[in-house]
């Protein structure tokens, strides 16, 4: 009788520190939207909280749990995680970044057979991955982890050389972009209807998309935008800067813009659902980060057909081909950032040429479906290796 009951697709639990708007969370959201429901089931667990960002999930079969971790050390959160995993009985727990890696211990104790840990990028207080404590923590937990998934070549090399994770445990999966959603501006398309000054076709709009946090170094971008106006005073009235995203540094950046006297040409657009449209209103995309993995917003800008100016961190230089699809600058270098932006401001034909090349590269090299296929392959091959399913089952 039981043999006639269809077996449910395997359950994958995604463990995040907080389920809020950000590049990592957006990658996960698109992964869930793209994977067919009959391949595997999903649940999301946030160690702290799940914000309204969760409402953007277009699947009603994905349960979201928040464990309300207290600030600092909170041993009880791992007991709550263990109990929840015992209840859900997933085949896979997929944890993301340093803040969740200790979750592999309760996952192992709860009998979760496959444990995957992804590294999407580093943040403060270990921006450059030099902390002995955090490297030791990853190395110590490595026996409980089936695969580490870095999203960039730089993170892959760091895991292998500096953290000393065995090469056969590392499975790099680069982020993918939906090049159908993100595409160049269409003829006569009106962008920025709520911000009339930015919709003026004579303006040159520079844009950045990302959380307003220290690692993104928007402060450097504001200074560079001010410097750009000094370098090309005749074009200053046409210059516009839009920052899409929200975060703890919003008030500080607004004050900085006022002090630099650029507030009248800056639009702090906040957290948005229409990033695809806003990108089509930009002429140049800038990523001024101090650290990155494979920046999803950069891939989205490339797919939109924008030239980019990016800092030489993470895999930015692997995504942006110097003087072919964009320009690169040292992190924190205000003058270099301003000079690179001025290159495109003074040469619209070069901006167009680099933007078209960026679009072609995004479509050919960083396909969303390829990313989804790689994750499913990882889940499936690990399950087969552990004898958890037979060929043709699940994933």
NORPEHU-V492132 format. One record per residue. N is the residue number from 1. RES is the residue in one letter. PHI is phi in radians with two decimals (* if undefined). PSI is psi in whole degrees, 0 to 359 (NA if undefined). BURIAL is I if it has 16 or more other ideal C-beta (glycine too) atoms within 10 Angstrom, else O. Layout:
n = [N & N]
res = [RES & RES]
phi = [PHI & PHI]
psi = [PSI & PSI]
burial = [BURIAL & BURIAL]
This chain:
n = [1 & 2 & 3 & 4 & 5 & 6 & 7 & 8 & 9 & 10 & 11 & 12 & 13 & 14 & 15 & 16 & 17 & 18 & 19 & 20 & 21 & 22 & 23 & 24 & 25 & 26 & 27 & 28 & 29 & 30 & 31 & 32 & 33 & 34 & 35 & 36 & 37 & 38 & 39 & 40 & 41 & 42 & 43 & 44 & 45 & 46 & 47 & 48 & 49 & 50 & 51 & 52 & 53 & 54 & 55 & 56 & 57 & 58 & 59 & 60 & 61 & 62 & 63 & 64 & 65 & 66 & 67 & 68 & 69 & 70 & 71 & 72 & 73 & 74 & 75 & 76 & 77 & 78 & 79 & 80 & 81 & 82 & 83 & 84 & 85 & 86 & 87 & 88 & 89 & 90 & 91 & 92 & 93 & 94 & 95 & 96 & 97 & 98 & 99 & 100 & 101 & 102 & 103 & 104 & 105 & 106 & 107 & 108 & 109 & 110 & 111 & 112 & 113 & 114 & 115 & 116 & 117 & 118 & 119 & 120 & 121 & 122 & 123 & 124 & 125 & 126 & 127 & 128 & 129 & 130 & 131 & 132 & 133 & 134 & 135 & 136 & 137 & 138 & 139 & 140 & 141 & 142 & 143 & 144 & 145 & 146 & 147 & 148 & 149 & 150 & 151 & 152 & 153 & 154 & 155 & 156 & 157 & 158 & 159 & 160 & 161 & 162 & 163 & 164 & 165 & 166 & 167 & 168 & 169 & 170 & 171 & 172 & 173 & 174 & 175 & 176 & 177 & 178 & 179 & 180 & 181 & 182 & 183 & 184 & 185 & 186 & 187 & 188 & 189 & 190 & 191 & 192 & 193 & 194 & 195 & 196 & 197 & 198 & 199 & 200 & 201 & 202 & 203 & 204 & 205 & 206 & 207 & 208 & 209 & 210 & 211 & 212 & 213 & 214 & 215 & 216 & 217 & 218 & 219 & 220 & 221 & 222 & 223 & 224 & 225 & 226 & 227 & 228 & 229 & 230 & 231 & 232 & 233 & 234 & 235 & 236 & 237 & 238 & 239 & 240 & 241 & 242 & 243 & 244 & 245 & 246 & 247 & 248 & 249 & 250 & 251 & 252 & 253 & 254 & 255 & 256 & 257 & 258 & 259 & 260 & 261 & 262 & 263 & 264 & 265 & 266 & 267 & 268 & 269 & 270 & 271 & 272 & 273 & 274 & 275 & 276 & 277 & 278 & 279 & 280 & 281 & 282 & 283 & 284 & 285 & 286 & 287 & 288 & 289 & 290 & 291 & 292 & 293 & 294 & 295 & 296 & 297 & 298 & 299 & 300 & 301 & 302 & 303 & 304 & 305 & 306 & 307 & 308 & 309 & 310 & 311 & 312 & 313 & 314 & 315 & 316 & 317 & 318 & 319 & 320 & 321 & 322 & 323 & 324 & 325 & 326 & 327 & 328 & 329 & 330 & 331 & 332 & 333 & 334 & 335 & 336 & 337 & 338 & 339 & 340 & 341 & 342 & 343 & 344 & 345 & 346 & 347 & 348 & 349 & 350 & 351 & 352 & 353 & 354 & 355 & 356 & 357 & 358 & 359 & 360 & 361 & 362 & 363 & 364 & 365 & 366 & 367 & 368 & 369 & 370 & 371 & 372 & 373 & 374 & 375 & 376 & 377 & 378 & 379 & 380 & 381 & 382 & 383 & 384 & 385 & 386 & 387 & 388 & 389 & 390 & 391 & 392 & 393 & 394 & 395]
res = [X & X & X & X & X & X & X & X & X & X & X & X & X & X & X & X & X & X & X & X & X & X & X & X & X & X & X & X & X & X & X & X & X & X & X & X & X & X & X & X & X & X & X & X & X & X & X & X & X & X & X & X & X & X & X & X & X & X & X & X & X & X & X & X & X & X & X & X & X & X & X & X & X & X & X & X & X & X & X & X & X & X & X & X & X & X & X & X & X & X & X & X & X & X & X & X & X & X & X & X & X & X & X & X & X & X & X & X & X & X & X & X & X & X & X & X & X & X & X & X & X & X & X & X & X & X & X & X & X & X & X & X & X & X & X & X & X & X & X & X & X & X & X & X & X & X & X & X & X & X & X & X & X & X & X & X & X & X & X & X & X & X & X & X & X & X & X & X & X & X & X & X & X & X & X & X & X & X & X & X & X & X & X & X & X & X & X & X & X & X & X & X & X & X & X & X & X & X & X & X & X & X & X & X & X & X & X & X & X & X & X & X & X & X & X & X & X & X & X & X & X & X & X & X & X & X & X & X & X & X & X & X & X & X & X & X & X & X & X & X & X & X & X & X & X & X & X & X & X & X & X & X & X & X & X & X & X & X & X & X & X & X & X & X & X & X & X & X & X & X & X & X & X & X & X & X & X & X & X & X & X & X & X & X & X & X & X & X & X & X & X & X & X & X & X & X & X & X & X & X & X & X & X & X & X & X & X & X & X & X & X & X & X & X & X & X & X & X & X & X & X & X & X & X & X & X & X & X & X & X & X & X & X & X & X & X & X & X & X & X & X & X & X & X & X & X & X & X & X & X & X & X & X & X & X & X & X & X & X & X & X & X & X & X & X & X & X & X & X & X & X & X & X & X & X & X & X & X & X & X & X & X & X & X & X & X & X & X & X & X & X & X & X & X & X]
phi = [* & -1.16 & -1.16 & -1.48 & -1.46 & -1.05 & -1.35 & -1.20 & -1.04 & -1.07 & -1.73 & -1.96 & -1.75 & -1.82 & -1.80 & -2.05 & -1.24 & -2.56 & -1.67 & -2.46 & -1.12 & 3.02 & -1.11 & -1.02 & -1.13 & -1.19 & -1.03 & -1.07 & -1.01 & -1.24 & -1.09 & -1.16 & -1.19 & -1.59 & -1.36 & -1.05 & -1.08 & -1.48 & -1.54 & -2.88 & -1.70 & -2.40 & -2.48 & -2.06 & -2.09 & -1.80 & -1.08 & -1.82 & -2.34 & -2.02 & -1.45 & -1.12 & -0.97 & -1.08 & -1.22 & -1.39 & -1.22 & -1.67 & -2.32 & -1.62 & -1.79 & -1.87 & -1.42 & -2.10 & -2.12 & -2.08 & -1.70 & 0.96 & -1.03 & -1.36 & -1.04 & 1.32 & -1.29 & -2.52 & -0.99 & -1.15 & -1.12 & -1.28 & -1.22 & -1.14 & -1.12 & -1.01 & -1.10 & -1.18 & -1.15 & -1.08 & -1.28 & -1.37 & 0.92 & -1.28 & -1.44 & -2.28 & -1.99 & -1.97 & -1.69 & -2.29 & 1.17 & -1.01 & -1.11 & -2.02 & -1.08 & -1.15 & -1.13 & -1.20 & -1.22 & -1.09 & -1.14 & -1.12 & -1.18 & -1.47 & 1.47 & -1.24 & -1.28 & -2.10 & -2.24 & -1.96 & -2.21 & -1.84 & -2.01 & -1.73 & 2.60 & -1.89 & -2.38 & -1.09 & -1.67 & -2.16 & -1.02 & -1.87 & 1.20 & -1.72 & -1.11 & -1.11 & -1.07 & -1.30 & -1.16 & -1.10 & -1.07 & -1.09 & -1.14 & -1.15 & -1.51 & -0.93 & -1.07 & -1.58 & -1.97 & -1.30 & -2.60 & -1.69 & -2.06 & -1.39 & -1.71 & -2.50 & -1.14 & -1.07 & -1.20 & -1.09 & -1.12 & -1.08 & -1.07 & -1.32 & -1.51 & -1.64 & -1.49 & 1.17 & -1.42 & -0.97 & -1.02 & -1.32 & -1.76 & -1.86 & -2.37 & -1.30 & -2.30 & -1.36 & -1.04 & -2.05 & -2.13 & -1.46 & -1.35 & -1.49 & -1.29 & -1.71 & -2.55 & -1.06 & -1.05 & -1.59 & -1.02 & 1.11 & -1.30 & -1.64 & -2.00 & 1.03 & -1.06 & -1.48 & -2.30 & -0.99 & -1.10 & -1.42 & -1.46 & -1.06 & -1.10 & -1.44 & -1.38 & -1.95 & -1.74 & -1.75 & -2.28 & -2.42 & -2.22 & 2.85 & -1.07 & -1.47 & -2.21 & -1.03 & -1.14 & -1.44 & 0.89 & -1.12 & -1.03 & -1.12 & -1.11 & -1.08 & -1.11 & -1.16 & -1.13 & -1.08 & -1.08 & -1.02 & -1.08 & -1.29 & -1.27 & -2.24 & -1.03 & -1.19 & -1.78 & -0.93 & -1.08 & -1.58 & -1.35 & -2.38 & -2.28 & -2.10 & -1.90 & -1.73 & 2.38 & -2.36 & 2.85 & -1.16 & -1.68 & -0.97 & -1.07 & -1.10 & -1.22 & -1.10 & -1.13 & -1.08 & -1.08 & -1.15 & -1.14 & -1.44 & 1.06 & -2.10 & -1.06 & -1.27 & -2.02 & -2.02 & -2.09 & -1.53 & -1.34 & 1.34 & -1.32 & -2.29 & -1.69 & -1.98 & -1.06 & -1.00 & -1.24 & -1.09 & -1.09 & -1.23 & -1.60 & -1.59 & -1.87 & -2.62 & -1.87 & -2.21 & -2.19 & -1.79 & -1.06 & -1.54 & -2.72 & -2.68 & -1.76 & -1.88 & -1.19 & -1.12 & -1.11 & -1.18 & -1.09 & -1.15 & -1.12 & -1.08 & -1.12 & -1.32 & 1.56 & -1.79 & -1.25 & -2.28 & -2.04 & -2.32 & -1.43 & -1.47 & -2.35 & 0.95 & -1.76 & -0.97 & -1.33 & -1.46 & -1.47 & -1.66 & -1.50 & -0.96 & 1.07 & -2.15 & -2.11 & 3.09 & -2.26 & -2.10 & -2.41 & -1.15 & -1.11 & 1.33 & -1.68 & -1.07 & -1.13 & -1.11 & -1.14 & -1.12 & -1.11 & -1.13 & -1.12 & -1.11 & -0.98 & -1.34 & -1.08 & -1.46 & -2.34 & -1.03 & -1.19 & -1.16 & -1.05 & -1.13 & -1.09 & -1.19 & -1.14 & -1.14 & -1.16 & -1.14 & -1.05 & -1.07 & -1.16 & -1.10 & -1.16 & -1.39 & -1.86 & -2.25 & -1.45 & -1.11 & -1.12 & -1.14 & -1.11 & -1.04 & -1.05 & -1.14 & -1.12 & -1.13 & -1.10 & -1.11 & -1.05 & -1.18 & -1.14 & -1.17 & -1.13 & -1.15 & -1.09 & -1.60 & 1.21 & -1.51 & -2.77 & -1.79 & -0.96 & 1.71 & -1.68 & 0.95 & 0.75]
psi = [316 & 333 & 338 & 350 & 122 & 137 & 135 & 147 & 151 & 150 & 130 & 124 & 129 & 118 & 116 & 158 & 314 & 136 & 92 & 171 & 134 & 170 & 314 & 311 & 325 & 320 & 313 & 316 & 315 & 328 & 314 & 324 & 331 & 332 & 125 & 142 & 336 & 357 & 317 & 157 & 162 & 151 & 150 & 131 & 123 & 125 & 326 & 271 & 162 & 118 & 185 & 347 & 330 & 338 & 346 & 351 & 121 & 35 & 127 & 4 & 10 & 114 & 141 & 128 & 141 & 128 & 357 & 48 & 136 & 156 & 146 & 209 & 131 & 81 & 331 & 336 & 328 & 330 & 320 & 322 & 315 & 314 & 318 & 319 & 323 & 324 & 316 & 327 & 57 & 158 & 328 & 135 & 124 & 105 & 158 & 122 & 171 & 323 & 345 & 356 & 329 & 346 & 345 & 338 & 304 & 331 & 316 & 318 & 333 & 356 & 20 & 117 & 332 & 128 & 115 & 139 & 126 & 142 & 108 & 355 & 163 & 156 & 179 & 143 & 10 & 61 & 323 & 9 & 30 & 351 & 121 & 322 & 315 & 326 & 318 & 320 & 315 & 317 & 320 & 323 & 352 & 320 & 338 & 357 & 127 & 320 & 139 & 135 & 94 & 146 & 4 & 160 & 322 & 317 & 325 & 312 & 319 & 316 & 318 & 314 & 314 & 321 & 339 & 42 & 133 & 139 & 326 & 357 & 0 & 129 & 94 & 132 & 110 & 142 & 148 & 157 & 144 & 96 & 356 & 321 & 317 & 110 & 163 & 159 & 139 & 157 & 133 & 17 & 131 & 122 & 157 & 44 & 333 & 352 & 85 & 320 & 331 & 341 & 350 & 120 & 345 & 351 & 154 & 110 & 119 & 134 & 152 & 142 & 124 & 163 & 141 & 75 & 166 & 323 & 336 & 344 & 50 & 335 & 319 & 320 & 318 & 317 & 319 & 323 & 319 & 314 & 322 & 317 & 327 & 327 & 325 & 69 & 330 & 338 & 355 & 317 & 338 & 349 & 137 & 147 & 128 & 128 & 114 & 121 & 166 & 170 & 181 & 342 & 9 & 307 & 318 & 321 & 323 & 317 & 320 & 317 & 322 & 317 & 326 & 354 & 41 & 5 & 329 & 347 & 14 & 136 & 113 & 94 & 343 & 189 & 129 & 154 & 351 & 41 & 324 & 315 & 318 & 322 & 326 & 347 & 356 & 156 & 339 & 136 & 138 & 135 & 107 & 22 & 152 & 341 & 149 & 163 & 247 & 102 & 115 & 320 & 328 & 317 & 322 & 320 & 319 & 315 & 332 & 348 & 30 & 139 & 155 & 147 & 119 & 157 & 155 & 70 & 157 & 224 & 19 & 319 & 345 & 333 & 314 & 121 & 118 & 124 & 20 & 315 & 352 & 190 & 150 & 149 & 158 & 146 & 142 & 5 & 97 & 313 & 317 & 321 & 316 & 318 & 318 & 318 & 322 & 327 & 315 & 326 & 321 & 345 & 79 & 327 & 324 & 320 & 317 & 316 & 313 & 325 & 318 & 320 & 324 & 318 & 314 & 318 & 319 & 316 & 318 & 323 & 337 & 63 & 136 & 319 & 326 & 321 & 313 & 317 & 321 & 318 & 316 & 322 & 319 & 312 & 314 & 312 & 324 & 318 & 319 & 319 & 326 & 3 & 27 & 346 & 167 & 161 & 132 & 348 & 143 & 169 & NA]
burial = [O & O & O & O & O & O & O & O & I & I & I & I & I & I & I & I & I & I & I & I & I & I & I & I & I & I & I & I & I & I & I & I & O & I & I & O & O & O & O & I & I & I & I & I & I & I & I & I & O & I & O & O & I & I & O & O & I & O & O & O & O & I & O & I & I & I & I & O & I & O & O & O & O & O & O & O & I & I & O & I & I & I & O & I & I & O & O & I & O & I & I & I & I & I & I & I & I & I & I & I & I & I & I & I & O & I & I & I & O & I & O & I & I & I & I & I & I & I & I & I & I & I & I & O & O & O & I & O & I & O & O & O & O & I & I & O & O & I & O & O & I & I & O & I & I & I & I & I & I & I & I & I & I & I & I & I & O & I & I & I & O & O & I & O & I & O & O & O & I & I & I & I & I & I & I & I & I & I & I & O & O & I & I & O & I & O & O & O & O & O & I & I & O & O & I & O & O & I & O & O & O & O & I & I & I & I & I & I & I & I & I & I & I & I & I & I & I & I & I & I & I & I & I & I & I & I & I & I & I & O & I & I & O & O & O & O & O & O & I & I & I & I & I & I & I & I & I & O & I & I & O & O & I & I & O & I & I & O & O & O & O & I & O & O & I & I & I & I & I & O & I & O & O & O & I & O & I & I & I & I & I & I & I & I & I & I & I & I & I & I & I & I & I & I & I & I & I & I & I & I & I & I & I & I & I & I & I & I & I & I & I & O & I & I & I & I & I & O & I & I & O & O & O & O & I & I & I & I & I & O & I & O & I & I & O & I & I & I & I & I & I & I & I & I & I & O & O & O & O & O & I & O & O & I & I & O & I & I & I & O & I & I & I & O & O & I & I & I & O & O & I & I & O & I & I & I & O & I & I & I & O & I & I & O & O & O & O & I & I & O & O & O & O & I & I]
